[in-house]
Amino acid sequence: MQATISIPQHWGYPRFGLEQRTEQGMILGLYHYPSGTELAEQFGDGWRYVLMPNKNSDEISYLQEDQIQPLTPEELFSEITAEIEFYQQQILILQQQLIVVTGGFTNA
């Protein structure tokens, strides 16, 4: 079963989704300031996003929708390809460690 959320129709739909990669980092969360509330009066209504600029850091950014730029298809392809290559290298290292630990014998 896939998790779903309900967004009131009068809020409008968020432009970005969870785990979406952007120029500013990966989107970890989002929240909304509805119009007519004190927060919306003070900061403007609409969606706000929580982003992690670097997955190897605990730094977090809080940005409005108009402050976020999506990656181009080419940038997204390049980023995902680099991540795949990184994890393939990690798998090779782990496989080599298994060979050392088992003396070359595996159940596979």
C-alpha positions in Angstrom: 0.0 0.0 0.0 1.3 3.4 -0.9 1.1 6.3 1.6 -1.0 9.2 0.6 -1.8 12.7 1.9 -4.8 14.9 1.4 -4.3 18.6 0.6 -7.2 20.9 1.0 -8.2 22.2 -2.5 -8.0 25.8 -1.5 -4.2 25.4 -0.6 -3.1 24.6 -4.2 -0.8 21.7 -5.0 2.9 21.9 -4.1 5.3 22.4 -7.0 7.9 20.0 -5.6 7.6 16.5 -4.1 9.4 14.7 -1.3 12.8 13.3 -2.2 12.9 15.4 -5.4 16.4 16.5 -6.4 16.8 20.3 -7.1 19.6 22.7 -7.6 19.4 23.6 -3.9 19.4 19.9 -2.7 17.0 17.1 -2.0 13.5 17.9 -0.6 13.0 16.3 2.8 9.8 17.9 3.8 7.3 20.5 3.1 4.7 22.6 5.0 2.1 25.2 4.1 1.2 28.7 5.5 -2.5 29.1 4.6 -3.7 32.5 3.7 -5.4 34.4 6.5 -3.1 33.0 9.2 -0.6 35.1 11.2 2.3 33.2 9.7 1.1 33.9 6.2 0.6 37.6 7.1 4.1 37.8 8.4 6.0 35.6 5.8 3.6 35.2 2.9 1.2 32.3 2.2 2.1 29.1 0.3 4.4 26.1 0.4 7.8 26.0 2.2 10.3 23.3 1.7 13.0 21.6 3.9 16.0 20.7 1.8 19.3 18.9 2.4 21.9 20.6 0.2 24.4 17.9 0.8 23.6 14.3 1.8 26.9 14.0 3.7 26.1 17.0 5.9 23.5 17.7 8.6 22.9 21.2 7.1 19.2 21.9 6.3 17.7 24.8 4.3 14.2 26.2 4.5 13.1 27.7 1.2 10.0 29.1 -0.4 8.8 27.6 -3.7 10.1 30.5 -5.8 13.6 30.0 -4.3 13.9 26.5 -5.6 15.1 25.5 -9.1 14.4 22.0 -10.5 17.3 20.1 -12.1 17.3 19.8 -15.9 16.8 16.3 -17.2 20.5 16.2 -18.1 21.6 17.3 -14.6 19.2 14.8 -13.0 20.6 12.0 -15.3 24.2 12.9 -14.4 23.5 13.1 -10.7 21.7 9.7 -10.6 24.4 8.1 -12.8 27.2 9.3 -10.5 25.3 7.9 -7.5 24.8 4.6 -9.2 28.5 4.4 -10.0 29.4 5.2 -6.4 27.1 2.5 -5.0 28.4 -0.1 -7.6 32.0 0.7 -6.3 30.7 0.2 -2.7 29.3 -3.2 -3.7 32.6 -4.3 -5.2 34.4 -3.3 -2.0 31.9 -5.3 0.1 32.2 -8.3 -2.2 36.0 -8.2 -1.8 35.6 -8.1 2.0 33.3 -11.1 1.9 35.9 -13.0 -0.1 38.5 -12.2 2.6 36.2 -13.1 5.5 35.0 -16.4 3.9 38.4 -17.4 2.5 36.9 -17.4 -1.0 34.0 -19.7 -0.1 30.4 -18.4 -0.4 27.0 -20.0 -0.4 26.0 -18.1 -3.5 
